[in-house]
């Protein structure tokens, strides 16, 4: 396997790694600013949105994520595609990244063996050997993919022996993947990301990172640290430790973390890339993202929330606090967070304001909260379309603000806006 063409050029490393991931894709003409977020898709399309609707949004990343859990059951269809999945799905001007599991769906456990891992499609469980995994990659022809991995140690209280076995298996899978990759003409120019496992055991995390870094990989996927699987403070400690073993010039992609407060903490710990599934989860709950990330130059103005925000913030963080600090459990990814408003609530029935004042997305420019409430309670498909437009736009704009904050040394101010701390109290909606 030839040396990686993908390059991470860092411009600042104060409170986070600000940079650009360059020479992406087969042509090497695309790039992605970091800290960055990938575009979440189901089988190559963003849920609820057509390609035409999607391209009306600004701030969209150049990298789209597809998952084998969505794709593996369609192997017969893929075999007939001579030009790869990108052409089939219309993602011509996009870098395609293939992950093993869908980050928006809880992964079932108890099905890995020494030689196989399992993914779940609409038709049930699909068992993958390294040979089948690599055959799927040849059919997909992505621009980069994560290596096959045993990631079942994200559950709390996994034994040390099981965690050690997970790391060993994942390294063995990586070596097999790299060997088959080198022999494949179809994967010439495709990049491989090694997967760092280790559960919540510090020594195993460090060992996994150190050994993975010895392999010829283009970057690293940090697995098993998703929301609900590990205490946020412990996650930060683990990331800080394992990142010391990883080269500075290769990107680190954190899997299964999308909540804004957790994103901020992980960026400070040294993470470069995140999966973009959070807006989809919020949309499926019938909710709209409404947290603030304004870091305008005027400190007095920046510390003052608009009237609509203040009205929603009269109550201090109560139920929302328990959401943000939820006990660890596998359902936490599906729970409403303090960063969104539940538009199914009756109080929005006569609320004729946009979802977020000042938001320039199509939904906020043309429709009111009352209309979204009506669409949701009558189960209209348009509700999902409009919410996905807003939530996708809002979330990717947050990442733009995050990069600006790192550039201007305003990360602390951004954290106040997002978390609702200090005078601004910017967290605009609380869980009822």
N, C-alpha and C positions, 0 to 999 in steps of 0.2 A: 504494500500500500504506500503510495507516494505521500510525501509530507503534506500536511494540511495547508490549503490555500486560505482558508478563513482566518482573518486576523482581527484581534481585538486591540484597538489603539486607545489607550487611556489618556485623558487630558487632565483629570483631577482624581485624587484618591482621598479627599478629606470628607469624612462622615459617610462616604459611599464612593463607588467607582463610576465616574462619569466618563463615557467614551463612545466609540463607534465600532460596531462589528462590521468589518469591511470584507469585500470580495466574496459575497454570498452568491449562491446559485451556481449553475454550470458555467454561466458566462462570466461570473465574478463581478457583474456590474451593479449589484444591489448592495445596500447596507442597512443596518438597523442601529439606531441610537440606544445606548444603555445608560442607566437602567431602563429596560424595555419590557414590553409585553407582547406575546404572540397573539395572532388572530385565531380565536377558537372556532372550529368548524365540526359539523357532523358530515362525514363522507364528502368533505370538500366544500360544503356550503355553510354559511353562517345561519344558525337556526332562525326561522321566521323571516329571513331577508332574502330577496332575490339578488342576483349579482348587480343589476342596475340600481336597486335601492342601496345596496352596500356601498357602491362607489360614489354615492352622494355625500357620504360621511368624510370628514377630514380627520387628520391625525391617525389614520389607520397604519398599522405596522406592515412591513414588507414581507413578514414571515407568517405563513398560515400553518396551523397544526392540524394534522389528521391522526387518527388513532387506529391501531390494529383491531381494537375491540369493535369498531364500526365496520372495518373493511374485510377482516379475515373470512367472514361468512360469504363474501362475494368473490371468492377466489376464481370461480369459473368465469365470471364476467371479466375479471382483471386479466385473465390469461388471453382473452381475445383483444385486449388493448395493446396494440403494437407500439404506440407512442407514449405510453406511461399514463399515470393517473392525472397528472397536471393538465394535459390537454383534454382529457375526458371531462374534468370538472370545471374547465374554463379558467383555471388559475394560471394563465400564461405568464403574467408579469409578477408572479409571486414566488417567493422561496418556500418550498414545501418541507416541513419537518414532520416526521412520523414518530409518534410515541407509542408505547405498548398499551397503556390503559387510558380510558377517558377520565380526565380529572374531575368532571362534573358528576360522575357516577361512583358510588361506593363499590369498591372492588371486593368480591367475595374471596374468602381465604380457605385454606385447607386443601388446595388442589394441586400444589406444586410437587414435583418429584425431582430426583437428582438430574434428570435429563429434560424435563418439560416444565413449562408454565402454561397457565390457562387464561384466556380472555373470554368475555361474555358478549355475544351479539344478541340480536332480537330473537334468534332461534335457539339460544342457550349457550352452553359452554363449548369452547373450541380449544383443544389441547395443541400446543405448539412445541415442536422440537426446534433446535437451532436450525436444522436443515429446512424445515417448513417456514420458520421465521424469516430466514434469508431468501427463500424462494418468493415470499410475499414482497420483500424489499426489492427484489429484481423486477417484479411485475409493476410495483408502484413507481419505481425510479424517483424517489424523493431527492431533495438536495442534501438533506442530512437526516439521520435517524438515531434514536437511542438504541443501544445494544440490549439484547434480551437480558432480563434480570429477575432474580428471586426477591420480590419486594414485599413479602408477606409479614415482615417484622414490624409493620407500622402499628400493630395492635399493642395496647398497653400491657405491660407485664410479660412480654415474650421472654422466654428463658435465654440465658446467655449462650447455651449450647445451640439453640435454634438460630440465634442471631449470627453466631460464628459460621454456621452452616450456610446461612443466607449470603454472607460475604464471600465465602469460598465458591459457592455455586455461581454467583454473579461474575466473579473474576474468570471462572472456567468458561462460562457462556461468552464473555467478552473475547477471550482468546480464540474460541471457536468461530465467533462472528468475524473477527478480524482475518482469520485464516481463509474463510470462505469469501470474504469481501475482496481480498487480494487476488483471488482467482477469477473474479467475475468481471467480464467486460461491461456488462450492463451497469455496474456500480462504479465505473471509472469516473473520478471526479466527485463522487458522493462522500460526504463527511460522516464520521461516526462519533457519537457522544458516549463516553463510558458512564456507567451508573454507579454512584456511591451509595452503599447501603450501610447497615450497622445499627439499625433500631435506635434505642435510646442509650446505648452503651458507648461511652466515650472512646475507649480503646479500640473497639471494632470500627467505629466511624473513622478514626485516624488511620487505622490499618487499611481500610477499604479505599480511602482517598489516596494514601501513599502508593499502594499497589496499582490503582487505576491510572495514576499520573505517570507511571513507568511505561504504559502502553501508548502506541501511536494514535491517540484520539484527538479530535479537534476541540472538544469541550467536555463538560461534565454535567450530568443530571444528578441533583441531590434528591434522593427518593426517601420515602418513609418519614417525612417531617411535615406531612400535610395537616391542615386544620383538624383539630379533634384527636390527633394521634399522639401529640406530645405537648407538654406545657410550653407556652411561648418563651418563657425565660430559659428553659432547658434547651429549646430549639436554638436560640441565639447562642448559647454556650457551645452547643455541638457544632454549629456552623463556624463559629470563630475558631474552634480547634481544628476542624478538618480542612478549612480553607488555607491554613498554614502549610499544608502538604501539597496544595495545588499551585501550578505555575500561574504567575500574574497575567500572562498574555493569552490565556484561554478562558472562554466564557463559562460561567456557572449558572445553570438553569435550575431553579427550585420548582419541584413538582407539587401540585395540590394546595398551594397557598395563594389566595387571591384577595382576602379582606384587606382594605386599605391600611389599617393599623399594623397588621402583620407584615404587609409589604414594606412599610417604612422601617420596621425593626430589622427585617432581613436585608434590606439595602444597606443599612448601617453596618450589618455584619459582613457584608462583602458579596452579596448576591447580585448578579447582572440581569438575569432574565426570569420572567414569570409567565405562567400559562394564563390565557385570557378567558377562563371559563366563568368567572364571577358574575359578569353582567348577564349571562344566560341563566344562572341560578336565581338571580334577583328577578329576572323577567318571569321565570316559571312560578315564582311565588306571587305574581301579580303586584310586584313592587317596583318602585322607581328609585334609583340612586339619587341622593340629594345632599351629600356631604360637601362642604366647602373646601376649596384648595386655593383660594385667592391669596397671593403673596405680593400684592401691589406695594409700590415703593413708599407710599404714605402710611406710616405706622398707625396714625390715628384712624385713618379711613379703613385700613386693613383690619384693625381691631374692632370695627363696628359692623355687625351683621345687618343686612337689609331688613326692613320691617317684617317681611314675611318669615324670615328666619327667626327673628326675635320672638315673634308670636308663637312659633312652634317650640321655642326654647324656654318658655316660662317655667316649665317643670325641669328640675335638674335631672341628671342621669339617674334613673331609678331602675326600671325593668331593663332598659337598654344596657345598664351596667352589668347585669347578670348575663346578658347576651354576649357582651364583649369579653367577659371573663368566664364563659361557660365551662362547666365541668367537662373534662375530657370524655367524649363518647362519640360513637360512630355516626350519630345523627346530627352532630353540630354543623356539618356542611349544609344541611337542608334547613336550618333554623334561620328565621329572620334576624338580621343584624341591626345595630343602631345607625347604620349608614344609609338606610332606605326608608321610604314611606309606603305603607300598605294601602294601596288605592282601592282595595275592596271595602275599606272602612266607610261607614255611612256618613262620616263627617265631611267626606269629599263630594257628596251628592250635589251640594250647591256651591262648590268652591270653583270659581271661574278664573283662577290664576293658572299660569303655566306650571309645569312640574317643578321647575327651578327658575327663579327670576334671573334673567340675563343669559340663560343658556340659549345658544344659537342653533340648536339642532332642529330638524324638521318638526318633530313632535311638539317641542316647547314653543316654537314659532307659530304653529297653526292650531294647536288644541289646548284645552284646559283640563285641569284635574277632574272636573265633573264629567267630562266626556269619557276620559279613561275609566273612571269609576263605572259609568254606564256600560261601556264595552265589556268590562270584566264581569259584572254581575249578570250580563246577558250572554256571556260566553262567546263573544264575537272574536273571530280570528284576528281581526285588525288590532285588538288589544296587544297581542304578542308582538306584532310588527312594530307598532308605535313605541312600546316599551323597550324593545330590543334596539331600536334606533337611538333612543335617548340614553339607555344604559351603556351601550357600546361607546357612544360619543363621550359621555361623561367620564367613563373609566379611562379611556385612552387619553383624554385631556388631563386627567389626574397625573398620568405618567409624564406628560409634557411639562406639567407644573413641577413635578418631582425633579426632572432634569434641570429645569430653570433654577429651582431652589438650591441644588448642588452647585450649579455654576456661580450663583450669587451669594453663597454662604448663608442661605436663608432656610436651611432644613428645619431648624428649631421652630421658626415661624410657621412653616408648612405643617409641622406636627401639631402645633396649637390649633391651626385651622381645621385639620382633618379630625383630630381627636376631641375637639371641643373643650380643650383646657384653656385656662386663663380668661381674660376679659371678653374675648370674642365669643366663647361658647358656641363654636361653629357647627357642632353636630346637629344637623337640621331636623332630624326626626328621631323619635324614640319608639321603641317597641311598646305597643299598648299594654 
